[in-house]
Every structure is written in C-alpha cells, then in structure tokens.
Amino acid sequence: MTIRSFAGIAAFCLTFVSFNSSAGVLTVANADWKVAGDNLITQDTTTGLEWLDLTVTAGRSYNDISSKLGAGQEFEGWAYASRVQVSALWNAFGGNSSFYNGWSTANNGVFDIVASYVGDLAHVATPAAFPLVGDGFSYWLTADANGGTQYVAFAGDPIGEPDALAGDLFDNDTGSNAKDFEHIYTGSALFRVTGEVSASPVPVPAAYLLFSLGLLGLFGAARRKMHS
C-alpha cells in the first residue's frame, strides 16, 4: 500500500465519521413507492416509520383518503398520523418540538430540509408565488379529530413574511378542518410501520475512537507490506 493510497483511505474515514457524528440531526432517507425513482416515501430510520409524500394526497379530503386505507384500496397499509407523530418526524429533520407553536429561530432552516423530502405544497401548486422549494408551506391533515373535524398541522417558511429570514413556522395545532375539506396546499399525514429501526448513532467520542483504531490498523498493514 502506498502512502498516497493510505492518505486517501484516511480522508475517506474522516469524512465518514464526520457524517456519522451529526447523524442524530438528520435520520431520514428517500425510498420509492409505486415506480422506481419516484422518491415518494420518506423513511425515518430512527422510528422505523415510512411517510408518504404530501404531494400524493394534496387537494384531497380526509373523507376521501380515509375511505381508501383498507385492503386492496389505493392507500392500503398506510394510516393517518397523530400530531405527536408528525412532530416526531419534524424532529428527525432537526426540528425542536419545544417551539412547535409558531415562528421560532430554533427551527430556522428546518422546513427547507423537510420540504425537499416530504413536499412543499405551496411551491408545487403555485411555483410563481413560491419559486423555491422550502420558501412555501404545507398543511398536514392528521388523525386527531375534534367532533366532525380533523386537526391540521402546519410547517413552512413563506417568502415575504417578516419573520421568514430569522425563523421557520411549525405548528402542530394550527386548527381543524371539516372532514370533506379539500385544498391544494393541504395533504394527508400518512405513515406506515416498516419494522426497520437503525442502530443508535455512534456518539462523537466513540466515533473518533473507532476512527483512530482504524487508522492504526491501516498504518500497521501499510508498514508490514512495505517491509515484506
């Protein structure tokens, strides 16, 4: 093994550990639903839940979607998430659930990440008004009911708002809509259980210990080959 190749492996290991040390902030990944490459599923690798992109159900009512959750139906295997579960998903993107009642600097920039995975319905519906993903907003119909209505969660960072530069808006109790309410900015918070939960992220000190041991092993192998 040459010194140059050894240095390349060391650089790769350092990159890997640096990524792992922040893995607790972003624990999601894209997956396909109907067609290869559609990226309509977001996997939360911490909870083992999969989430359907909001664009799939945008503009459709709770009554419509809930009637198609059964066996052999359009959304077989999916279920409506509670507002608590929606908050857990936002947390997986780096959100702070202590500030899910309006604008907050603690969540600034989080919706831009959320939108790229789960959907920015304002951007999709009216791109001229919200030209960039993450500069719009999405309403999430949830499983929580209040009589004849369903509670709605909200996440966004709409351009033009006075607080948009310093914070993002997250609210898991933004109100409720009638069960037959439909709107292009509103989708259903649908999830399903995969049963696959990732191992806990390697703590930073342990990660660097593993990295150091790996370097020592590589260095030892390189020395043995050089002297053989």
N, C-alpha and C positions, 0 to 999 in steps of 0.2 A: 504494500500500500504506500503510495507516495504521500509526501507532506501536503501537496495540493489537494489530493482527494480526501485526506484526513480533515483538512480545514473545511472542505465543502460539507462533509458529514456533520462536523461540529456546528457549522452555521445552520444547517437544517434542524438539528436537535434543538438549538436555541430558539429558533422560530417556533417549533412545535410546543416547547414548554411555555413560551410567552403567550401563545394562544390558549393553552390549557389553563394558565393561571387566571385568565379572565373568563373562563368558560361558564362560570356561575352567573354571569350577566346575561348571556345570550345562549339559551338552551333549546333552540328550535331549528328545524330543518324542513325543507320543502320535499313533497312527495307527490306522485301522480294519483289521480282519481280514476277517470274514465279512459283517457288517452295518454300514451307515453309523451312526457314533456309538457303536460298541461299545468303542472305545479299548482293544482287546486287544493292540495292538502298541506297544512302546516302541522308538523309533529313537534309536540312539546316533549323532549326527551327526558325531562325531569319527572313529569307526572305520568307519562305513558299515554297521554291523550292525543288524538288527532282532531284537527279543526278544519272545517270546510270553508273555503274562501267565501267571503261575504258577497262577492260578485255573482255567485251561483244563485243566490236567493234574493238578490236585490229587487225591489219593486214587487215583492210577493208577500201576502199577508200571513199572519200566524195561523189562521184557519186553513189556508191553502197548504202551507208547508207541513203542519202537524198532521194533516189528513194523509200525508204521503210518507210517513215514517215506518209503516208496517211492512211485514214480509212481502216481498215481491213488488213493493212500491218504489217510487223514484229515489227516496232517501232511506231505503232500508239500512238498518244498522246505526243510523245517526239518531241523536236526541238533542233536545234543547238544553243549553247550559244555563245554570243559575248565574246571577250577577257575581256571586262569590267565585265561581269557576272562571268567569270572564276576567275578573280581577287577577286571578292566578296566572292566566295567560299573559296579561299585560305585564305582570311581574317578571315572567320569563324573558320578556324583551328588555328588561332593565328598569321597569316602572317601579314606583314607590307607592304601595297601596295606602300609605298614610295620607296621601294627597289625591285621592280619587273623588273629590267633590268639587272640582272646578280647575281653574288655571293654577299652575304651580311651576316654579323654577326647578323644583326637584325632578320633574318629569320632562324638562325641556329636551327636545330632540328625540324622544322615545317614539312618538307617533310616526315619524319618518321611517323608522325601522318596522313598526307594526304594519304600516300601510304597504310596504314592499312585499310582505308575506301574505297578510290576510285580506287586504284590499282597502283602497281609499275610494269610497263610493262617490264622493263629490267630484273627485278628479275624473273618474270613469264616466260619470253621467254628463258633466259639463266641463270638459278639459279647457275650454277657452277661459272660463272663470277661475279654474284651479289647474293651471298648466303643468304643475309638477306633483308627482306622487309624494305625499307627505305634507302638502300645503292645503289639503282639504279636510274632510272629516267623514266619519261613518257612524250610523246608528245601528245598534245591535239589539234585535228582539231577543228576549231571554225567557227562561222557563218560569220566572217568578210572575205570579198573577195577582191581580187586585180586583176580585169580582169578575166583571166582564172585560177586563183589560189586561194587557201584558206589560210588565215593566220593561223599560228600554235603557240600555247603557249607551254611553257616548264617548268617542275618542276622536281627537282632531287637533289641527293646528292651522286653522283657516287664515290665508293671507289677508291682510287688510285689518285684522283685529289688532287693537292697541297692545295687547299682551302677547302677541304671537312671537315676537322676537326673543322674549325672555322666558317664555314658558309654553307648555302644551296643556290642552284641556282634556282631562279624563274625569268622567262622572258615571258611576255605576248605578245612579238613582236619578236619572235626568227626567223622569216622569213615566207616564204609561200611555199606551195607545190602544184603541179598540182592536179586537181580535181580527177584524176584517180590514184593518188599516193597511194601505199599500203606499210606498213611496220609493222613488229611485235612489234616495240616499239611505235607505233602511234595508238591512239584510238580517238574516237569522243567525244567531249564535249556535251553530250545530257542532257537536263533538261526538266522538266515539272512542271507546277504550281499545287500545292495541295490546295492552298487557306487557309492552316492552318498555321498561324503565332503565335508563342508563345508569352506570355506576356513578357514584358521587364524584364530582370534580376533584382532581388531585389538589390539595392545599398548596399554596405557593412554596412554603419552605420544603415540603416533601418533594414537590416537582423539581426544584433545583437540586435536591439531594440526588434524585434519580438521574438528573441530567449530568451531575458531577461523576456519579458512578459509571454512567455510560461513557463519558469522555475518558475516564481512566481505563476502562475495558478496551476502548478503541485504540488508545495510545499504547497500551500493552501489546495489543495484537500487531500494531504497526512496528513496534520495536522488535518483536520476535521475528517478523518477516524480514526486516532489514538486516538482522544478524544471522539469518539462516542461510 
